[in-house]
Amino acid sequence: MKMNRLGRTSIEVSEFCLGSMTWGTQNVAEDAHDQIDRALDAGINFIDTAEMYPVNPVSAETIGRTERIIGLWFERDMRREDVVLATKHSGEGLAVVRDGAPITAQTIPEAIEGSLRRLKTDYIDLYQFHWPNRGSYMFRKNWSYDPSSQLMLDTKAHMEEALGALEDEVKRGTIRSFGLSNESAWGTTKWLEVAERSGGPRVASVQNEYSLLCRLYDTDMAEMSIQEDVSLLAFSPLAAGLLTGKYQDGAVPEKSRMSLNGDLGGRKTDRAFEAVQAYLDIADRHGLDPAQMALAWCRTRPFMGSIIFGATTLEQLETCLGAIDLDLDETVLDDIAAAHKQHPMPY
């Protein structure tokens, strides 16, 4: 397993990361623990979660359940030192977490303490802000994104306050590093500037959606990542399962994500299925599993820190693990590049 340095920290993470957002709704604790065991056996050392997980759906009754499941694994196996653990502080507007309160210097220690308690650990390796207080163009909001209501002075004041609170947590030993999620190039560079000017942990990573179907990261964010040593942690590298091909021709497998979230968070479009078919055809021509091809392609990107994938069954997990040693040759990469030009931004 190739290991990558997380930003400018000393933390080394596997280039594949085990996602956990279904643990507690689509998976029970035993399933999750089996997945962790198998992932570690395969060389993965990185697990990503969030205080709001599980999803499908997000509800007041299940908030924090995924962290509790991971905590039970730590309690059972006593292997905390074998795992780089990432979790997230929910942003403004999620009513079932702190009544939708924004991220502040007051919520940061409270949220960290809650995560530590559920995770049954005394430190978090990577602490991330799930989305910025000012909003985000992610999750299909890019089609109507309008940042004109943002107040720069308020944003900078928030960043200074939040980084001060995070620095206190670093000194307490509760977190080792800091990352963002669902962020923009402007937002990330402002966090970096504030950290350099006033102190606080430097942004190590940005967790944004990235896949063959969602390539918003390829321009400004890519340049920022390379020039500033900020790693991308790619979520939904299989486009919520679309790139496996299991939803083609109107199929909706029982207990699949589409059976629970009909439009896959805005990803279900006619153009998406056309694009998926183009990638399925490439995989077929080259004798590749389409899911493994999609994951292996993410490994080729120069800004990639780790690729976060999730599974609801061990069979799905095994398929994803098959991408670890898969290197795509130039003919495959050329075909993928051509398909991307024919099917850009399908949702």
N, C-alpha and C positions, 0 to 999 in steps of 0.2 A: 504494500500500500504506500503510495507516494504521500509524503507529508508536506504541508505548506505552512510557512510562518504567517501568523495572523497579524496583518498590518506590520507595525514596527515593534510589536511586543515580542516577548521571548516564548510565546505560546505556539506550539506546533500542533496543527490539526490535520487529520486525514482528509484527502481530497474528496471523500464522500462523507456525508453527515447523515445520521439517522434522525429523521423527523418523527414527531410524536403527536401531531394534532388530532389524530383519531382515537388515541388511547383514552378510553373512558366512555366513548359512545359506540364507535364501530368495533372497538377491541376491548376485551376485559384485561385485567391486570396480568393474568397468566400469559395471555398472548403477547402483551408488551414485553414482559420479562424474557420470554423466549426470543423475541426479536432482538433485544439488547444482547443476550448471550450470543446469538448467531452473528450479529454485527461485529461484536468485539473479537470473536473467533476469526472473522474475515479480515481483521486489521483496522477496522473503524474505531476511532477513539473519541468521536465527537457526537454529542446528542444535543438537539435543539428542541426547546419547549417554550412555553409562555404561561404567564399567570392566568390568562383567559381560556386556555385550552381545557377540554377538547372542543372541537367545532362539529358542525353537522348534526345538530345545531349548537350554537352558543346559547347557553341558558344560565339563569341564576343558580339552578340546581347543580350544574356540572362545573361551574367555574372553579379552577384549581385542582380538579380531579386528576389531570394528567401529571401535574407535579407530584401529587400524592403517590401516584403509581410508580413514578421514578424513585421517589423516596423509599418506597417499600423495597424496591430492588437494591438500593444502596444498603438498606438495613439488613436485607437478607444475605447479600454477597460480600459486603464490606470491601468493595473494590472502587471506592471513590477516586483513588489516585490513578486509576486506569482510564478515567473518563474526563474529557474536556466538556464541561457543562455550560450550555448557553440557555438563558431564559430572557423574558421580555416584560417590560412595564407597559401596560396598556395606555394608549393615548386618550385624548379628550373625546368624549361623545359616546363611549360604550356604557350604557346605562347600568348594566349589571355589575360593573366594577367601579366601586367608589362613586356611584351615582353619576358616572360620566365625567368626573372631575378631570381637569387637565393635569399634565405632568408638572409638578412643582418641587421645590426644595423640601416641602412638607410631605408630599406623597412618596418621594423616592425612598427614604429610610423605611417608611411603613410598608411599601410594596416589597422591598428587599427582605424585610423581616418575615413577611408572609410567605414569600417564596422559599426562604431558608427553612422555615418551619415545615412546610409541606414536603420539601425535597430531602429533609432529614440530613442536611449538610450545614457546615459553617462557612462555606464560601461558594461563590459563583464565579466561574472562569470568565465568562463574557456576559455582561449585562447590557441589554439592548432596549432602546425606546421603540416600541412596536410601530408607531407612526407619529409624525410630528404634530404638536398642538395646532400649528397653523393650517393643517390639512395636507393632502397629498394628491398627486395626479395618478396614483396607482389604482388598481382594481377598476379599470375601464373609465376612470374619471378624466383620463387624458383627452377624451373627445370633447369635453366642455370645460377644461381646466381654466380657471381665472384667478390668478393670485393678486389681483389689483386691490383687494380689501386688506391684504396683509400690511401690518405696520412694522417696518424694519426695526425701529427703536425697541418696540415691545419684544420682538423676536430675539434681538441681541441681549436684552436684559434677562429674558428667560434662559438663554443659553448660559450666560454668566452665572446665574443663580443655580441652575441645574448642575453645571460642572463643579461648582463649589460643593454642592451636596454629594456628588459622586466622589470627589476627592476625599471628603470625610469618610466615605465608605471604603475607599482604597486604603486609607490609613487605618481604619478599623479592621481591615482584612476580610471584609465581607464580599468584595468583588476584586477581580484581578485586572479586568480590562473593560472597555466601553465600546458599544457598537450602536449603529442606527438601523432602522428598517423602514422601507417604503419612503425613502428620502430622495431628494433631488441633488443635482450637482451643486447648485447654489447653496442649498441648505447644508450639505456636507462640508463645503469649503468654509462656510461661516463657522460651523462648529470647530473646524481645525484652527481658524484664525483666533477664535476666542480662547481656545485651549492654549495656544502659543502665547497669547498676550496676557492672559490672566491666570493661567494655571488650570489644573484639572486634567483628567485623563484624555489623551489624544484618541480620536476616533480610529478604531482598528479595523472596522468592517462595516459594510452596508448590506443588509439582507433585503434584496429586492427580487421580484419575480423575474425569471429568465428561463427561456426555453427556445426551441426552434420556432415556436409560434409567437413568442413574446420577447422582442429584442430591443426594447426601449433603452437598454443599458449600453448599446453598442456605440454611442457617439460621445456626448458630453460626459456621461458617467464613466465610460471606459477611459477617457483621457484623464479624468480626475483620479481614478483608481491607480493608473500607471504612474502618474506624476507625483501623487501624494502617498503612495504605498497604503492604500485603503482597499482591503480585499472584498470582493463580492462573495457573499453567501447566497447562492441562487436557490430560491424556493420555487416550487411547481415546475421542476425541469421536465416533467412529463405532461405539463399543461392539464393538470387535474385529471390525468388518465387518458386524455384525448389521443396522445401520441402512441399509446399502446395499440390503438385500433379497435378497442373493445366497444366503442360507441358508434362505429360506422354502420351505415344502412339502417339507422333508427334503433339500433340495439340499446337496451337499458338493462344491463345485468342486475339481478337481484342483489340488494345490499351494496350496490356500487354507489359512488359519490353522486352520480346523476340521479339515482333513485331517491336520494335525500335532498339534493339541491339541483332542481330541474334544469336550470340554465348554466350550471357550473360557474356561478359568479360572473355571468356575462360573457363567458367564453363560447357558449353554444351558438354558433352562427353557421349559415350555409357556407361561407367562405372558409371557416375553420375546418369543416369536414373536407372541403376540396384540398386545402393545404395538407391536412393529415394524410389524405390519400396519396398525394405526391411523395410524402416522406415514407409512407408504407411501401410504395412502389420502389423507391430507392433501396430500402432495406431488403425487399424481396429480390431485386436484381443482384444484390451483392451477398445474398445468403446470410443476412443479419437479422437478429431479433430487433424489432423496431424500438422497443423500450431501451434496450441496451445501446442501440445506435444513438438515440437521443441523449442518453446520459454520457456516453463516450464523447459525443460532439461537444458537450459542455466542457469537458476536460481540456479541449484544445484552445479554449479562450484565454488570452494572455492575462486577464484581470481576475481569473477565478481563484478564490480562496478555498471554497468547499461547495459541494453540490448536495443540497438537502433533499432527500427523497423519503417518502413514507410508504407504508404497505399495510394492508389490512389482513393479509395472510402470509404465512411463512413461504408459500409458493411464490407469491409476488416478490417477497424479499429476496429469495434466491435468484429470481430473474434479474432484479436490479444489481445484485452482487456480481452477476456475470459481466457487468460493464467495467469492473475494476481493472481487468487485464486486457481490455479491448482497445486496440489502437486502430483508428480509421485511416485507410490509405488515401492518397491524394485523389484518386478517382471518386471515392465516396464523398470526400469533402467538396470536390468540384460539383458533383451532382447536388449536394445540399445547398451550395451557394447559388446554383441556378434555380433551384426550387424556391429559395427565399426571395429571389428577385421576381419570380412569377407570382408569389403569394405573400406579399409583405403585409404585416399588421392585420391578420385575418379577424381579430376581435379587439 
